[in-house]
């Protein structure tokens, strides 16, 4: 990403003195995938990280794993999750693991501690150990493994870029993003899966189709998207977790949303038929709530209840460890047409 083309998004003040600033790029597209509004470079090339998870679930759902394994909405939702290994997440993941009938050691994501602080403390106090299921990407891995087992594909190499399921994933993402698979850059994500690099505008276009599956030409893909996004909205707490922006946004059935590590975020609006993608250049996630709230304000989003909830959950004032206001966050970008 060309840092000379990004723009200032957030300024943070303490005692009236500028302490931090965060730059980045934002892109808003219409239902045709055309750039409608932007801040900075709408075509900046970014790694999707976990913002790709709803798309990575499509091939498996399209192939019929929900019916084959009799999966619930909760089990579908956790396939798109960057979960925090709270009890509600682990209960669903254990059920999914049991239905698929594979061993936890078959997951290539590293054994981890829960990301949720209370869950991590409870585990350590009880003498518990790291588990692969605690990894925040374990639901995504289980979804792909379920597909592999159903189709008789090799399980040991399910994460390799040349595996048939991984090839199907990148082809599906390319179709929804409106670009060729050859134009998608590929690396390795923290969990061991392939990770994709594409223009923000293409990611925003793909997110628009999550909200508006009628824009997807292939009927089976459109139906898979409907099943996945319905599950995400039905069980938002499973996609993120306590205090997470993903879960807060998904409580609104007009929104599909998913963030990724290193500051990338995608969301879309069903009624308005818009797709949005942005990236904080320094990789920070702390500013997501304020950035999303400001984008929604500038789009004149009408659901006041959600706006008030986001304002409360992600306030402009900066708190110290005792919960006292000691500073202020200011959004300083304007979306341009």
N, C-alpha and C positions, 0 to 999 in steps of 0.2 A: 504494500500500500504506500502510495506517495504521500508522505507526511506533509509536504508543502501544499497539498490540495485539500487537506482536512480543514475544519473550522472549529472555533471555540464553541463548546456546548455548555459547560458548567464552570462556575467560579465558586470557590468556597472561602468564606471569610471567618476569621476568628478575631474578636475584639476590633472589628472594622478593618482589619489588615488582611489582604489577600494571602491565603496560605497555600491553596492548591488550585490548579485549573486543569480541565480535561477537554481535550479536543476529540473530534471524531467526524463521522459522516452519516447522513440520514437520507433515505430514499423512500418515497411514497409513490406507488403505482396505481393506476386505475384498472378496471376489469379487463382491459385489453393488454395490460402489462406495460403500458406507456408511463414514463416518468411524469408524474403530476406535480409533485413538489419535492424539494430537496434542501438539504443544508450540507455544504461541503461538496464532495464528489459523489454523485449518486451511483457511479459505476466503479467505485473503489473495490478492488478485489480482496475478499476476506475469506478466512476459513470459517466454515459453518459451525464447527464443533458440535455441541449438543443441540443447537438449533435445528440440526438435520434429523433429529430422532423421529418426528412424525413421518417423515419421508422414508426413513429406514424401516419403518414398520409396514409400509404399504405392500411390498411383494408378498410377505407372509400372510397378511390378512386377505389380500387379493386371491391367494392360492387356496384359502379356505381353512386356515388353522383354527379360526374361531369355532367353526362347526366341527372340525375333526377332534378337537380337544375339549369341546363344550366350554369355551372360555366365557367368563363374565366381562362386563364393561370394566370392572376394576382391573382384571388381568390384562385387558387390552390397554387401558390407560397407563399402567405401570411400564409397558413396553416403550412408551414415549418419555419416560421420566428421567429426570436427574434427581433422584430421590435422596432423602437425608437419612435413610435407614431408621425411621421412627417405627414404632410397633405396627402401625397401620400399613406401612410399606412392607415390612418383613412378613406379616401375615399373608399378604397377597402374593408376594414373591415365593413363599414356601408352598402355597397352593399351586402356583404356576409350575414350579419345579416338579411337584408331585404329579400333576396332570401330564406333563411332557414325558416324565419317566426317565430323566437323565440324572447323572451325579453332579453335584455342585462343583467338583474338581474339573469338570469338563469346560467350565467358563474360563476364558483366558484373561478376563479382567482381574487385577491383582487383589489378593486378600486385603481388606481395608477395615478401618474403624468407622462407625457411623459418623456422618457429617453433622448431624444434629447434636448439639452440646449435651442435652439432657440424656439422650439415648447413649451417647458415648460414655458419659460419666457412669450411668447405670451399668453398662456393660463392664467397664473397668472395675467398678466396685464389686461386681459379682464374680470377678475372675474370668470373665469371658475372653475369647480370643478373636482376632481378625477373621473375617470370612469374605469369600468372594461375593456372597449375596449382599453384603453391606456396601459393596462398591456402588457408587451412584448410577452407573451405567448397566447394572446387572439385568434390569428388566429388558433393555434393548437386546442384550446378548441372549437372553432366554427366548425372546421372540424369534430371532434368527435360528437358534438351535431347534426350536419347535418346527420351523419350516424345513430345515435340513433333515430332521428325523422323519417327518411326514413324507418327504420326497425321496428318501433314501440317499441323500447327498452325504459326502464325507463330513463327519462331525469335528474331527481333529483340526481341520484346516478352515473351519467356517469363517474365520476372521481374515483370511488371506485375500489380498486384492483380486487375485485371479479365480477365487472360488465362484461358482455359478450364481450363488445368492448375492454376493457382493457385486458382481457384474450387473445383476438385475437391479440392485439398489441404485447404482450410479446411472443406469439407463433411465430408470423411473424419475430420479431427481432431474436429470437433464430434460426430459419431456415436460415436466411441470414447470421448470425454470425457463423453457423456451430457448435452450441453447443445445449444442451438441455435446455428447459425452466427452469427446476429445478436447473440448474447451474447458472442461472441469479439471483443475489441478488437484492432485492427490498427495496426501501425506499419511502419517500414522497418528491417530489420536492417543490421548493418555491411557485409554482403556484397551488399546491394542487394535481397534478397528480402523479401517480406512477413514480418512477425513477429507472433506472436499473444499476446494477454493473456487469461488465464482464471484462475479460482480454483485454488489449489493442489489442492483436493479433486478438481476435474475433471481436472487433469493426472495426479494419482495414479491416478484411475480409468482413464484412458487407458493409463497404464503397466501397470496390472494386466492389461489385455486383451492387451498385448504378450506377457506371460508366459502368459496363459490364453486363447488365441484361440478356444477352445470357447465363450467368453462373447460372441463376436462373431456376430451374427445372419446377416450376409451371408457366404455360403460363400466367395466369391471374395476378399473382404477378409480373411477368416480365413486362407486359403491364402497370400495375399501376406504376411501377418504371419509365418506360419510360415517362409516362405522368407527373409525379411529377418532375423528373429531367429536362425535357424539359421546364416546367414552371419556374423552378428555374433559368435556364440559360436565358430564355426569359425575365424575370423580376427580375434581381439580386438586384435591389435597394429595392425591397420589402422584401427580405430575411433578410437583415441586415439594411442598411441605409447609410446615408452620412458618409463617412470616415471609414466604417466598412470593415474589412478584408473579411468577407463572400461575400459581394457584389463585392469587387474588384476581388476576385478569380472567381466568377461565371460569370463575364463578358467574361472570356475565356471559350468557349463552349467545351473545352476538360476537364474541371474540374468541379467536384461536391464537395461542401465544406459546412461545418456547424460547428460552435463552440458551446461550452456550458459553463455555469458558472463554476467558480473554476478551470479554466485553461485547460479544456479538449477540444480537437479539432480532427475532422476527415475530410479527403479529399481524393479524388481519381482522377486518370488520365485515361481517356478513351483510348487514343491511346497506352499508355504504359502498360495499363491493370494492374495498381498498386493501392493498397489501403494503406492509411497512417493514423495512429492515434498517438496522443501524449498527454501528460499531464504534465503541469508545476506543480511541487509538492506543491508549496506554494499557488497555486490557482490563480496566477496573469495572466491577459490577455494582459498586455501591451507588452509582448515579442512575442506575436503570429506572428506578421508580420515578424520580423527578423528570428524567428525560421523557419517559412514556407519558406521564401526566401532562407535560407541556405539549407534546405532539398531539395528544387528544384534545387539548384546549384549542390549539391552532387549527385543528380539523373541525372545531365546533361540535365535538361529540356530545350527544344529547342526554346520555344517561347520567343524571346528576348524582344518583346514589353511588355509582362506581367512582365518580370523580371525588366525592367526599370521602369514600373509603380509602382511596389511594392517598389523598391528602393527609389523612390521619395515620395511615400505615407508613408512609414515606414522607415525613414532614420536611419543610424547608429548613427548620432550625436544626443545628448540630448539637447533640447531647453529649455530656461527659459521662463517666462511668456511674455517677450517681443519678443520672437522668435529668440533670439541669442543662438548660439551654446555654451554650457558650459560643455559638457561631451561627452562620447563616449560609445556606446554599442558594445560589441564584442561577437559573437557566438563562442563557444569554443568546440563544440562537433564534433565528427566524426562518421558517420554511419559505423558500422562494419558488415561484412558478416558472 
